[in-house]
Amino acid sequence: MKIKTKYREIKDGFSLKNNSLFNTISKMEPKSVINTIPITWNKAVDFSVWDDKGNKWIDMTSGIFVTNAGHSNPKIKKAIKDQLDSDMLFAYNYPTKIKHKFISKLLSISPSYYNSAILLNSGSEAMDIVYKLIKLYGQKYNKKYIITFKGNYHGRGLSNDLVSGSIDKAKWSGVGDNSVIFLDFPYNEEDVFDPTKLPPAEEIAGFIVETFQGWGEWFYPQKYIKDLYQFAKKSGALVSFDEMQAGFYRLGPIYGYMTYGKEIRPDIIGLGKGISSSLPISAVLSRKDIVNIDEKADLHGTHSGNALACAAGLANLEFLSSSQQIKLREKTMKVFEKEMSSLLSSSLVKKINVRGMMGAIIFDKTEDALRVVKECIYNGVLPVCTNKNSIKIAPPLTISTEALLEAFKVIKDALGIRE
Ligand SMILES: Cc1ncc(COP(=O)(O)O)c(C=O)c1O
């Protein structure tokens, strides 16, 4: 046995090269969908992940920022089993008790300025609806433009590509949306929101903002986002936040945009990932006046509000919003933020971005980031490999202080930090 502790187990002979299941599946799926890390996930419980050979990692990925309540959370498992046993698995868009309970819980823990929820299955779908609502609003009030940011990510569908990355992202489709304006992302603290770079204020329908830019957890400068918000409010433009990674207590408060200050009250938010910590479900929260602009607008699908997914979501929200969990997280998030900040002492590290239980290590070189990812994996810690010059660290919010410190020791070793 190479490594054996309470939280990690890496057996002799473990290698990132020799996974036969990975090789077999790789032949049946497109190259673009295959994870670059050949680990077979066999079992995942709370903040631990096992492969099929019994190797065990401390999961610093939460899947991909999904399992905020921990993998295979017992309360979520029980809720799914109970729903299964009730013989109510699917009901299209007819009312079900479980959908009612889930929406009620979601709205009750969200700020009261949201009074309407649209249920969907994925983050991409949620952001597609955000795009659609802003478009419909623009048509009603004769406002043409949508403002978004270069480098942000909002999903994989056509409408997502039209507002993600850069104007080139949707080139494959042969269609474009000349009403979408990409602003440079304000990576520096001193960057200011400059309305002179925008079309006339009264012609702007809305802003699509990723709460932080994903690959490196880049936050907008505080003043920038406040100025953007005030500008939008004054000019009658909608403000939407993509909360896919930042939502459901990942950064501390229930939604990540709240970390920019109380005065920021987006008109629309897109939610997914941590909404269920398990089964596929997503949502858009907004107000009745916005979601009903066009009463005939197509805003749902076959599986929207699926009963099993709602049961998982309800148990997840009940768990995450419980006072006991909030109290536990207050302590571990402080440890996390301190440990993340201490990584700056490595000569390999250019910048640390951290808020709540989400952190990013920014390197000069992608090769350094890839080497550190591998080193961590060979030592029983699984970080998020971005395949860029960053590594993201985001364990389930249920992780213990002891396991956090053990994981950070491995990360520090990989970064060459000697304590
Ligand atoms: C910020 C953001 N928006 C949207 C999406 C798309 O979500 P999904 O993969 O559930 O469609 C993601 C997924 O990674 C994301 O990180």
The ligand as an ORCA input file, in Angstrom:
! r2SCAN-3c Opt
* xyz 0 1
  C     -21.507     28.847    -14.925
  C     -22.153     27.700    -15.655
  N     -23.259     27.929    -16.361
  C     -23.886     26.931    -17.008
  C     -23.396     25.646    -16.992
  C     -24.107     24.539    -17.725
  O     -24.663     23.647    -16.839
  P     -25.004     22.133    -17.309
  O     -23.719     21.447    -17.564
  O     -25.784     21.577    -16.147
  O     -25.835     22.246    -18.533
  C     -22.241     25.365    -16.260
  C     -21.673     24.005    -16.232
  O     -20.555     23.753    -15.920
  C     -21.598     26.426    -15.579
  O     -20.490     26.220    -14.865
*
